[in-house]
Amino acid sequence: MIAISLRPTGREWGTISFASTLYLCPILDLLLEQIPRKWQPEIRLGLQEALVNAAKHGNKLDPSKTVVVHYSVVGDEYWWVISDEGSGFSHGCSRTDACSLPTDDSETGRGLCLLHQIFDQVHWNRQGTEVRLCKQVNSPSRLPLIP
């Protein structure tokens, strides 16, 4: 089940909540509605990674647990706050760290690195159950990573 409350305009926040699942296409479509087309592939990839992390790693795909996404548009900044009901995790990577892809065959760390490559701001709460993502789409110094 997906629950949606108001579309963000100005400084208002919209909310989407859904039971933990990896069927994310309709949720991603809703979250990308207001994003300029040239940025959609890149942001879709980043949001998909964040939502998969919340549903799979946070909530352990438990359908009784919910992933909640608050989203807003402020000028040329797009914001998403994604939270899960899991026990959290210890995140050690920040934009100032040498966040790079793992050199072994493991998948560990790839998603977190991807988030830092795609979004201009990535912040977790102390518990590791909520991530705040921001993308500035009209930055003259930045073009989409995925054309």
N, C-alpha and C positions, 0 to 999 in steps of 0.2 A: 504494500500500500504506500502511496505517495501522498503527502499532505503539503499544500502550498498556501502561503499567506502573502498577500499583496505583492505587486511588482514594485521594485524600488524606483523611485523618482526623486531627484534632488538628493536629499540627505536621508531618505527613508531606507529601511532595510527590508528586504523580502526574506522569506524563510521557506526552505524545502526540507522536509524530513521524510525518511524512508526506512523501512526495515532493512537490516543488513543483507545485501545481495550484491552480486557482481553484474547483474543486469542493469547497467548504468546509462544506456543510450538515451532513454527519455529524460533522465535527470540532467545529463550533459546537454541535451538539446535545449532544455529550459534555461540552464545557466548561461548558455552561449547566445541566447536570443538577441541581446543588446550589444554584443561584441562586434566591432567592425570585421568584415569578412576576411581581410588579409591576416588578422590575428587569430581567427578561430582555430585553425589546425594546431598551432602551438599551445594555445591556452587549453584546448580540449585535452591534449596530451597531459598537460600538467594537472588539470582538474581530475582527470581520470586516475592518475597516479595517486593523488591525495585521497580520492574517494575509495579506491581499492584498499589503500592503507587503512583507512578508518573502518571499512566493513570487514576486511579479511584479517588484518593484523590486530586492530583494536577490538572489534566486536566478535572476532573469531567466527564470522558468518552466522552468528546466533540470530535467528529471525525474530526473537523476542527483544533484541536490542536495536536501537535506532541510531542512525547517522543524521545529524542536523547540519544544514548549510544555511548560514545567514549570508546575504549578498547585497551589495550596494554599488552605486555608481556615484562618484563625487568628482565632477569635472571630467578630466581624462583618466582618472584612476578607477579601476575596477577592483573591488574588494570581495573576498570570500573568507568566511570563518567556518571551518569544518570541524565538528566535534563528534566524538564517539563515546560509548559507555564502557570502554575497555579499562584495563588496569594501567595504561600508559606505558611509556617507554622513555629511555634516556637518549636524548638526541644530542649529539656532540658537534654537529656540523653547522657552521654559520658561514655567511658570505665571505667573511674575512679569513676563515680557515682555508686550508688547501683542500677544498672539497673536490675530490676527483673520483672517477670511476674505479671500482675495485680492480686489482690486477689479477685476481684469481677467477675461477669460473663461478663463484657464488653470485647470487643476486643481491646480497646484502649491501645496502648503501646506494644502490643505483637510483632508486626512487627519490631518496632525499637529495642526491646530487642533481637529479633532473629538476626538482622543484626549484632549487637555487639557480639553475641555468635559465629557467623559463620566467620566473616571477622576480619582480624588482624588490619585493620584501617578503620574507618568510620568517615567521615568529611562532614558536610553540609556547603553550602555557607550561608552568613548572611540572605538572603531572604528566605531560606528554599525551594528553587526550584531546587537544585542540590546536589547530594550526591556523594562523592568519596569513592570508596570501594577498598580495597587491600587485597589479600590473598597470603600468602607465603606458597607454597606447600611442600617445602623441609626442613621445620623446624624440627629438630630432637626432639624437645620437644612437638610436637603436632601431633596427629593422627586425621583422619577424625572423626567427631562426628557421622556420619551416615556410618556404615560399608558397 
